[in-house]
Amino acid sequence: MSHPLAQEPAPESRPPARTPDPDQAAPATEAVAVSPFHLQLNTLSWSQPLHWLRLGWKDFCRHPGIGLFYGLCFVLMGWGLLKVYQNAPAYTLALSAGFLLMGPFLCMGLYQVSMRLERGEKPDLGDSLTAWDSHMGQMAIFGGVLLILEMLWGRASLVIFAVSFDGMPDFAGSLSKLLEPENFGFIATYLTVGALFAGLIYAVSVISIPMMLDQQVDAVTAGLTSLRLVLTQTGVMLWWGALVVVLVVLALLPGFLGLLVVGPVLGHASWHAYRAAVADS
């Protein structure tokens, strides 16, 4: 009887020894075998987006130096966007789309920090900056898809300008000129088209990048899972998107300086949104 009992610890001792191997093999298995339509999504409540913000604030406060570094990057992006508007207003919305694309990728470092904190590990800036290393291939694919959407958005913006005005208007960086009554039709069309593209980008990217970081799934699986989340739980995800938009707009008002804090907090909160939405495998 002692021999069978003595053999039981051996199988139990294997999982710790084999733990690194499944981690190494996971990306290939996930990318090939997992269907985005069979990944389990959790049911989200309307109160959870506010909870994600609280968790994001908590993560920021635990390592404010890292967060402020990324916040400064967001501020510099905002200043760059303002400079473009002053010199080439027709490209402003399209370039803002490009910044919206850069945001989630830049936030990958913040996702890495939140993931480390969740696992009880100590994050650092260098580690967050190299979060790309093991995901470069899939991130490039995902970024290519978003870049195509951004280019289509930019082209549509230029077409709207061309149809709405006789030649390219010169607003000389003045928002008051843009908001003159005769331009309301243009503004409505411009914002409608922008909202469609922004909504599509939001739908495919809201949880995609943290999902690729955490589970190392392929870009297609992550994008379709994100889209399925938005389509099946539209109300809560629109509420979350609205919170993000409102906070970003408020952060822009004091010379973009609000992004120093709001940007990293939203980045950390987005990690918690992913963790709440996608069931543990």
Steps between C-alpha positions, in 0.01 A plus 500: 500500500793730563619470141181631331482782751864579437428524128224762542730787592694438179207592269417790733856619478484510122273803458748737666778358287289524185351841575754694288439270202127568466574869532743472213263294290190705578536757221515236227213296648279803556565644156413179320232334709299769677202646319406858593135394487548238769702701751281561802409860577378607842177691545583858590294729722445872451694579816819325390645779279518726806665217690759465222581868540549456874734207439685701236547785745627256761757355256612851405548600863709191571755595230438865407843547344430246228153640444625858471755394238223364279281797588772732372502306173125561468547871569766528230267325257230753583733793442597348166136467403438865589793604283355308208162670544666841493679423173287239319151471655375259233734235636412549864228237531697249298812557708295477817396159374867414471554610858201293604676206339827578675325534835417131552848395385662754730273376777648153462767604747227599745325168445829332582523694826144405601565138409813494717314656791216250465750214515671643805813590305690829505472696173758745371519743210752297303282191518197696382691644205601152382151351528499486121785251466312170501196639318656690212363280221137502605518864606628589153207318340251670729664837447483450124126444515450812712727698269282408203193621688682821589598558137141447387387743768754756383393460137134536593582817694673655201208408272256669739714814498517497120123454460404753768727786393624656179861403550666434832380751762745696710376519857835643610478288813181679607230277647249787485528512120436128479187535716336769289132416414568440130738217595251302711417259217867430449556453874208254527627291209860518617414387853263226381761342276760542774270335754450199272872444457575573866227258606643225280852559630371500856304177446795301369760640739332561837635177652717366216844615605478407869360165387800441270732598784334270753403192300729543197216426261531603137388841376192368318373316807557802723332742257196279442462432871504873567243558226281221638514656845381836367225343288367277779530747787457821306345709777773449759778538244347820363481626859867417545587668171302809599688521831830480315399774254373734774811456712731552204313815391520640853870413511557697178361824639795610717744503209496118475669485840213296644626210291795472738267320741188413300696321227677246723194451722293409194778271382502311829119497506492347151699206631240444770223532240659214306544288813136552594370425150693189401456187710811327627587205284 
